[in-house]
Amino acid sequence: MILEPRVLEGTYVRLEPAAEAHRQDMGDALNCDLETWQIQMASGMGAHFPAYWDAMLATEGRIPFAVRDRANRRLAGTSSFLFVDPRNRTLEIGSTWFRPEYRGTRINPESKLLMLAEAFGAGALRVQFGIDSRNARSQAACRKLGAREEGVLRRHRITWTGHKRDTILFSIIDKEWPEVKARLEERLAGA
């Protein structure tokens, strides 16, 4: 399984490998809803954004994307391939967030379709999602996606606010991908 940073483009979104040119737009998008990010992200926002940004670009096994709305070229948010393990052909899709006005639109489902297609097309056996137990919206999105809930990692991370986070794991395996893909394509066609 080899995953390389490259542009992923769909009908509604364009995922661009995160680069210095995205820093300001991404910071603005992230900081427009600080209350939500208290539970959405494990790392810091606001004044903590520069450290988050540096770590995002420097973390081994991570491929971060800037997600653009193709209709107006506006930066809608971000998502990343995390913990990429070529030997075991596994990875996580996470650190996903969108500006409030993009929630419930085609942006997230098509982003996930493109990322999952890239991962499974590269030979992934398993893609997981780790969600803060307090984040009901993201849990619902994983279930709607067709990911299976696997369990809870208790007190798994200490977030930027000092909260001891429980992480709920969801996953999709290669045998489930065709059904998940069809479901996502149907959602996008009917949206």
Rosetta blueprint (number, residue, H / E / L):
1 M L
2 I L
3 L L
4 E L
5 P L
6 R L
7 V L
8 L E
9 E E
10 G L
11 T L
12 Y L
13 V E
14 R E
15 L E
16 E E
17 P E
18 A L
19 A L
20 E H
21 A H
22 H H
23 R H
24 Q H
25 D H
26 M H
27 G H
28 D H
29 A H
30 L H
31 N H
32 C H
33 D H
34 L H
35 E H
36 T H
37 W H
38 Q H
39 I H
40 Q H
41 M L
42 A L
43 S L
44 G L
45 M L
46 G H
47 A H
48 H H
49 F H
50 P H
51 A H
52 Y H
53 W H
54 D H
55 A H
56 M H
57 L H
58 A H
59 T L
60 E L
61 G L
62 R L
63 I E
64 P E
65 F E
66 A E
67 V E
68 R E
69 D E
70 R L
71 A L
72 N L
73 R L
74 R L
75 L E
76 A E
77 G E
78 T E
79 S E
80 S E
81 F E
82 L E
83 F E
84 V E
85 D E
86 P L
87 R L
88 N L
89 R L
90 T E
91 L E
92 E E
93 I E
94 G E
95 S E
96 T E
97 W E
98 F E
99 R L
100 P H
101 E H
102 Y H
103 R L
104 G L
105 T L
106 R L
107 I H
108 N H
109 P H
110 E H
111 S H
112 K H
113 L H
114 L H
115 M H
116 L H
117 A H
118 E H
119 A H
120 F H
121 G H
122 A L
123 G L
124 A L
125 L L
126 R E
127 V E
128 Q E
129 F E
130 G E
131 I E
132 D E
133 S L
134 R L
135 N L
136 A H
137 R H
138 S H
139 Q H
140 A H
141 A H
142 C H
143 R H
144 K H
145 L H
146 G L
147 A L
148 R E
149 E E
150 E E
151 G E
152 V E
153 L E
154 R E
155 R E
156 H E
157 R E
158 I E
159 T L
160 W L
161 T L
162 G L
163 H L
164 K E
165 R E
166 D E
167 T E
168 I E
169 L E
170 F E
171 S E
172 I E
173 I E
174 D L
175 K L
176 E L
177 W H
178 P H
179 E H
180 V H
181 K H
182 A H
183 R H
184 L H
185 E H
186 E H
187 R H
188 L H
189 A H
190 G H
191 A L
